[in-house]
Amino acid sequence: MASSHSSSPVPQGSSSDVFFKKEVDSTKHIRPVQSLPDVCPKEPTGDASSLCVAPSLVTDQHRWTIYHSKVNLPAALNDPRLAKRESDFFTKTWGLDFVDTEVIPSFYLPQINKEHFTAYQQEISQREKIHERCKNICPPKDTFDRTLLHTHDKSRTDLEQVPKIFTKPDFALDDSLTFNSVLPWSHFNTAGGKGNRDAASSKLLQEKLSHYLDIVEVNIAHQISLRSEAFFHAMTSQHELQDYLKKTSQAVKMLRDKIAQIDNVMCEGSLQILRLALTRNNCVKVYNKLKLMATVHQTQPTVQVLLSTSEFVGALDLIATTQEVLQQELQGIHSFRHLGSQLCELEKLISKMMIAEFSTYSHSDLNRPLEDDCQVLEEERLVSLVFGLLKQRKLNFLEIYGEEIIITAKNIIKQCVINKVSQIEEIDTDVAVKLADQMRMLNFLQWFDLLKDIFSKFTVFLHRVKATLNIIHSVVLSVLDKNQRTRELEISQQKNAAKDNSLDTEVAYLIHEGMFISDAFNEGELAPVAVDTTSQRNASPNSEPCSSDSVSEPECTTDSSSSKEQTSSSATPGGVDIMVSEDMKLTDVELGKLANNIQELLYSASDICHDRAVKFLMARAKDGFLEKLNSIEFITLSRLMETFILDTEQICGRKSMSLLGALQSQANKFVNRFHEERKTKLSLLLDNERWKQADVPAEFQDLVDSISGGKIALPEKKPRTTEGRKPAEVLIVEGQQYAVVGTVLLLIRIILEYCQCVDNIPSVTTDMLTRLSDLLKYFNSRSCQLVLGAGALQVVGLKTITTKNLALASRCLQLIVHYIPVIRAHFEARLPPKQYNMLRHFDHITKDYHDHIAEISAKLVAIMDSLFDKLLSKYEVKAPVPSACFRNICKQMAKMHEAIFDLLPEEQTQMLFLRINASFKLHLKKQLCHLNVINDGGPQNGLVTADVAFYTGNLQALKGLKDLDLNMAEIWEQKR
């Protein structure tokens, strides 16, 4: 159809014109309508010569062109698959399921505004003015004449006959409502004998629809006829468009030839150089990768070699480095796809091997002979194991060491018992099969030597544990110190990086012709830097270009930059250097907790030794062995245990309480038995005491003399010095004579034993003070019952309690009272300040003793008082002089003086007789009043005066009583 019409002539432009334009008639003021291109030309136009030289895009470039298109414009616009015609051209062939989404504006397309159309408006404004002027001069023809108007009205009336349902945009017969409206089925029902009428209705419906179709087709044909001129003009324009395409194709061919020549002459060589350089760099990278792969391939054999020499840390470092290289530089290599998992399994195996190795080391270190002088066994091996375990975060290795400590402590006691029992021939192993039964057959000295040996070995054992834990502690502290220094370095680097970033923000990079240009620094600042870098490169021996076998610096490393380990060195207490790597992934909290656990393990080791010692003691104490020890044996045992407690406290830095508690428990039992034995002994002595003055052996005098300095201590026995010395009648204490009974002498020794026990066992001071107070109270109360209460009459069988017995008991109590302040000072020096309130017991005891002494004095006065009352009640004033009553009184006073003068001091004797003399005055005055004898100068007055003079003479004749006298003025009562 395009070939049947001649094309309009096309004027030839100049040779320099690239685009061809249609000639415009200068006489016309409007632009002609341009023809539309033929998208599917059926045959080419033009001469044959021009067709021969036309470029073939398909054969020349072998790529897709517009000639490959198989879909024409009508096919694109009339898709039979669509139910309705879409408004968008680009979605016509995308199917019914296409979802229209909002297209994000492109960042590469500029935003179009009114300013972009300013040039066009300026260019077209003149033409628009001409067009408006032409419209005013030549108005458009009235194409709508009456015929056309009538035709248009007629077609419009015809179209109104078509129902509106057919013109709806959503018209679809698959809709049941639409289908029923177009084809009403009620007209096709044949039931009820209405077949002829239904057939007529169907025919009428068919004719109606056909009529509607005819109306629509007539209107479509009418509309096409109105636009026929445009259709014919478009078809005639296709030939012109083909000429345009021919010229364009020739221009494109020439441009491509020029570009090919430029490519061959100017670009191909340079690009080849770049390609070769890139190939060379790729080859170098491949070579480096192959070398790195070869190194990684040797990882497993190298790890095996390191493990054979127990180099666990080196093996772990190699595995960590290899894993890092696999993740960063060899990621995605197929041949190494299983190596990472194999290394992980190998790392787990190494962790198990290190734990087993540490367990073996702990066993060999703790179970080696304790006589060995070496404190730490294979210190370098221990440091390596600890580093490996820390690197793997296996922080439970201290539990393994703690379990080994428990086992070793048991074995130490067991071995010591076996060695000691094997040395004793008296032990029959057939009778006592168990080791504990054999141990119980040892006497005190043998058992004491065994316990001493156990304590000494425990001390060596704790020294060894402390030395090993110090090595572990130093390793942990070195790692902690390294972490802190690394953190400080990172902080400083971050500060420096922040400064660099503040400078980098001032630099701007522009992209221009494939190059980066910096506008931040001026040339004066960049020039010195360039000179420096150039000089450094020239001075560097590695600045020469690398050959095919050489490796550039950033690419030739077999280890990644992050896996390079920086180490810091420190030393253990044994002098072994510690190299701390940076790949320790332990936090400061974990390391601090581990350091505390190490110290707690040392405390635990001390507690374990004490617990085992307590069990050993309890095993021996099952048969009451410890409770049967005498004072010297128990004190010796107590001192040994206290020494061991102090030694372990010095080693470990903390006092263990288990053995101390056991010692305190045994000490309490010892104190109870000690007190009961002495109280029983004192009770027996008091029950057998006849309250007669006893001779004082020389050893007791020496015992008292040893206390004279204020220090209470039992003197050493010197049998040779005491054999030639005779017992003394009295006990001399600080120049005073004390006539005492034998029980008091033994009581003083018992008191000294209490005080000596406090010196030997300081932990029982409070208990001993309580027990001693109880003992002193018991002596006071029991002696009061026996003497004042006359209990000795039934217990001992005394006939009567004489004044001599009373005076002797009083003097014994005075001796005890004399030593109470000394005893108080002794206990006060050994009591803690918080327990000073317990000293009040001595104040109560002193008061009780003074009350008892006062009661004895009152008893002596009461004896004489009853005697005076009995004798003076029979007194009669008559001759002879002196009277018999006064003779008897003087006789009894002389006996009284004779009984107490040698027992009591002179001052106490004088005070006692003053009280007796006052009692005599009272009774004499009473009797004289009863006899109605007054001081009248009569015979009775003379007789009384003579008797009183006789009494006074005899009283003053007694030793120490010269100042005693009777004042007669107080005796006579004047009658008014």
BELUR-V749907 format. One record per helix or strand of 2 or more residues. SS is the DSSP state (hx for helix, st for strand). FROM is the first residue (numbers start at 1). TO is the last residue. If there is no record, write none. Layout:
ss=SS from=FROM to=TO
ss=SS from=FROM to=TO
//
This chain:
ss=hx from=48 to=53
ss=hx from=57 to=61
ss=hx from=66 to=68
ss=hx from=73 to=77
ss=hx from=89 to=91
ss=hx from=114 to=137
ss=hx from=146 to=161
ss=hx from=164 to=167
ss=hx from=176 to=182
ss=hx from=185 to=188
ss=hx from=195 to=226
ss=hx from=228 to=236
ss=hx from=238 to=297
ss=hx from=299 to=308
ss=hx from=312 to=328
ss=hx from=334 to=336
ss=hx from=339 to=366
ss=hx from=379 to=391
ss=hx from=397 to=423
ss=hx from=435 to=440
ss=hx from=444 to=504
ss=st from=509 to=512
ss=st from=515 to=518
ss=hx from=523 to=539
ss=hx from=561 to=563
ss=st from=568 to=571
ss=st from=577 to=580
ss=hx from=588 to=623
ss=hx from=626 to=628
ss=hx from=631 to=652
ss=hx from=658 to=688
ss=hx from=698 to=707
ss=hx from=719 to=723
ss=st from=731 to=733
ss=st from=736 to=738
ss=hx from=742 to=760
ss=hx from=762 to=788
ss=hx from=792 to=795
ss=hx from=803 to=828
ss=hx from=833 to=872
ss=hx from=884 to=900
ss=hx from=906 to=931
ss=hx from=939 to=957
ss=hx from=968 to=971
//
